[in-house]
């Protein structure tokens, strides 16, 4: 048996065992993830020292990226819930758009928010709005949650200035204008099919509500208070997104500046870079929430502190499980399983868009991160294109094909899977039926659009 076959069988067997432990044997996801990660690492030939170095890197790298975001976002969301702010947003959306169109407003919100911010950040900021809609309408959480996440997944993967498509465009030397154009062209039908349409279907089959461990209750020793105004809450929700977007735009504008202008605007760009960092943006909005939705509306400082502390209880569970998913991802990366599969597929004979899609999809399924899958797939496709003469539109279509493949089938080795699993209160089986299928619909719809456009552009 070749090393390639052995590594692939170990990885596939590990995934099967992991799902068996969690779904059938009801072992806690944290324990199951760590056990299977260790088993895969040892079976692929890693030494104990190498294995536990991967464990530390995977846990530390994942939590280093999202721990503060989850913690601050949880406090932000808890203040929105306790103060009635999330319900105010939900009520206003229902009044202005109507219940029948609320799904579409959530999908478009996710589509717009997913362009300037990472999925994790936008999801944490906006999930309280989903809770508010569910509590107001009584509909299943996935009825609104799937359209929101579908919109965010699409633009995070397909539309610059998110890092994945920018990196792939650079690797393939594709024009960003065409990438944006084709990314939106592939993204809109992907969002529609995977969001409102699939969300309506899956919500009837997985009728979950707001998780009990997420629900927030106002302090019992305080009088009832009217909900804050719609625009107050809307500004608080939009503020971190605006700050993060300002940092992105500042970087793009700076690239076009003369040296003299760069020098004159240096202090302003420094400030924007500081407050536009996601952690700083969430810290600012959390502190504003404590004041505007808390003490200014009659809550004592002790009550605000209690609300913030309560928010960290579910956040701890979310972080540990998400970190364990990062451990599995790191073990798969360090054991070379993802690279082996990608290299094996690179020798196949298939149309370029389908090849690009398959390479990125293989890396995505094996190691979890969409951005890493895009960059790895982009590097492999770039090597295949050495010496080839492709037009700018076709290069851009290959970028979207890679992004589509890198989006497919998010599962147990992806931190996004566990964020959705915990914040939506789903079982692993139901997360696979809803979130994983949604990402597959996005990927396959994106590929279909690319293949159609490939036949039309020179």
C-alpha positions, 0 to 999 in steps of 0.5 A: 500500500502506498503512503498516499493511500495509507494516509487517505484511509487513516484520515477517512477512517478518523472522520468516520470514527469521530462521527460515530463517537459523537452521533451514536455514542453521544461522547462530548464533542470536545473529548471526541475531537481530541481523541480522534486527533491523537489517533490520526496523528499517531497512526500517520507516524507522528511522534508523541512530541510532534503530536502534542506540538500540533495539539498546542498549535491547533488549540492556541492558533484557533483560540488566539484568532477567535477567543477575544472575539467570541468573549466580547461578542457574547457580552455584546449580544447578551446586552442586546438581548437583556435590554430588548435591543435584539427584539427591537431590531427584529420587530422593526424588520418584521414591521417594515419588510413583513414576515414573508420577506424577513428571510431575504433581508437576513440573506442580504444582510449576511451578503453585505456584511460578509464582504468587509469582515471575517465570517466569525466576526460578522456571525457573532455580531449578528446572531442576536438579531436572529434570536430576536426574530425567532422569539418574535415570530416563533419560527424555527431558528434555522428559518432565519439563521441559514439565510444569514449564514449563507449570505456571509459564507458566499461573500466571504469566499467569493468577493474581495476584499476578504483575504482568500479571493485576494490571495488566489487572485494574486497567485493566478495573476487575475484581475480583481475587477473581474474577480469581484464581477464573477464572484457576485455573479456566482454568489447571488444565485448561491445565496438564494438557493442555499439561503432563503430556499434551503433555509425554509426547507430545512427549518421544517425538518430541524425545528430548533429554537434559541438555545436555553444556555444562550437565553438571557433574562433581565436582572430580577431586581430591576423594574421593566424598561422599554426597549431601546430605539431601533436606530440606537441598536442599529448603530451599535450593531453597525459600528464594529462593521463600519470600523472594520470596513474603514480599516480595509478601505484605508489600506486600499486607498493607501496603496494609491497614495503618493509618498507625500500623501502617505506621510501626511495621512499617517496619524489618521491611518494609524488610528483607523488601523487601531480601531478597525482591528476586529478585537478593538472594534468589538471592545469599543462596541461592548463598552458602549453597550454597557453604558448606552444599553446598561447604566444609562437605562437604569441598570446598576454597574453590578447588574451590568457586570453580572450580565457580562459574566453570564455571557461568558458561560456559554462562550467558554463551551463554544471556545473549547469545542471550537479550539478542539476542532482547530486541533484536528485541523492542525493534526491533519495539516501537520501529518500531510494528509491534505497535501497528499490528497491535493497532489494526487488530484493534481495529476488527474485530467479534467477541465480547468475549472473542475480541476481547480474546484476539486483541488480546493475542495479536497484541501477544504474537506481534509483540513477545514479552513476555507482560506487555507484551502483557497490559498493551497488550491490557488498555489496548486492551480498556479503551478498547473497553469505554468506557461498557459495563456488564459484570458483575464476573464477565465483567470478570474473564473478560476479564482471563483472556482477555487473559492467555490471548492474551498467553501464545500462541506464544512464539517467537524474540522472547521471552527465555523461548524462548531460556532454554528453548532453551539450558537444555534444549539444544534446536535452534530447530526443536525449541524451536518444536515443544515450547515454542512449541506448549506455550504455544499449548495453554495459550492456546487451552485458557484461551480455551476455558474463558473462552468456556464460562464466558462463556455461564454467568455473567451 
